[in-house]
Amino acid sequence: MASLTPKENILRLFAGEIPEWVPSYSYYGRLPGVDEDPPNMSIDNPGIPARGAGDDGVVRSLWGVPYSSVELVGGFSLPTPDEFILKDIRDWPKVVKAPDLSGVDWKACAKQALDKLPFSRETTSAWYAPGIGFFQTLMGLMGFTEGLMAMATERDTVLELFQYLHDFYLPIAEQYIDLVEPDVVRLGDDTAAERAPFVSPEMFRDMLLPFYDSFARLARNRGLPINFHNCGKSGVLFNDLYRIGITSWEPVQLENDIHEIQKKFGRSLVIGGGWEGRGRLTAPDVTDEEIRQSVRDAMDAYATNGGFMFAAAYTPGSTNDERTAHWNEVLQKEAYDYGRAFYK
């Protein structure tokens, strides 16, 4: 029988120790098929206006970017194609307007966020996400073609926009982090595709890393572990992210050389991933046993020396996808069962 709570176990992992069992990172709350509180949960920030529908019924982000729900990926929302609101990066001061939050009672906001946490903080670690992705915000405003061209040709103007976003979010994070007292700080920005990052390591280091570092400093100064979310083949960027104190990364997808990354960083950079629903695992006739074996293979490959958490899920093919829901239940149940026995 386990002697640690899920929270204690994952924090042991983040401290560079071999945990009691392989934890399964949760993206959406309680893991399907697992009758136990998850090891992690997110603390939101109700003081900042969330993405929502306006009087015209259009869902927009804080910065006014229209979003559309995409049935093909389970109803997740993405910036609406061809409706980007910033056509010329030089016009950003006319388009990007931060809301006035001068009257917000941040202490009350923190209490509200903590009161609605779905799990006990005794058993589940709380992760605070300041909520800013500088690269993703620019791409949402302009689209990838214009956004990447702006980064390549209008560096100083893009940096002015990033500084504006930074100066809006950082004072909130500075006070909010002490009000909610999280166990982990979660940063992130999806800066890579399947084959390579969208930007060179040099551009990443010049235009994005200093802003991440400013938020990472909040965690470093408080001795908190820092998780960074970055999809795709982003391993080449983690020399720099590690340097600013990033201690865990998810989702580490299979296009990355995970063994080489583990060899380089050891247990000081926790790898969250090692599994993807691709190929045979997404065939209509894939068996439950094939899914279970894929979980065992991932843990056998990457968890032996610690520094690994299973962080994976099938993406639904629609908002009413019972087959994928079943696959996820099989996946997570096996991750729990096999992970629990892994270090015994």
Secondary structure, DSSP 8 states (H G I E B T S, - for coil): ---S-HHHHHHHHHTTS--SS--B--SSSS-TT--S--SEEEE--TTS--SEE-TTS-EE-TT--EEEE-GGGTT-EEE-TT--S-SSGGGHHHH------TT--HHHHHHHHHHT-SS-TTTSEEEE-----HHHHHHHHH-HHHHHHHHHH-HHHHHHHHHHHHHHHHHHHHHHHHHH--SEEEEE---B-SSSBSS-HHHHHHHTHHHHHHHHHHHHTTT--EEEE--SS-GGGHHHHHHTT--EEEEE-TTS-HHHHHHHHGGGSEEEE-----GGGGSTT--HHHHHHHHHHHHHHHSTTS-EEE------SSTT-HHHHHHHHHHHHHHHHHHHHTT-
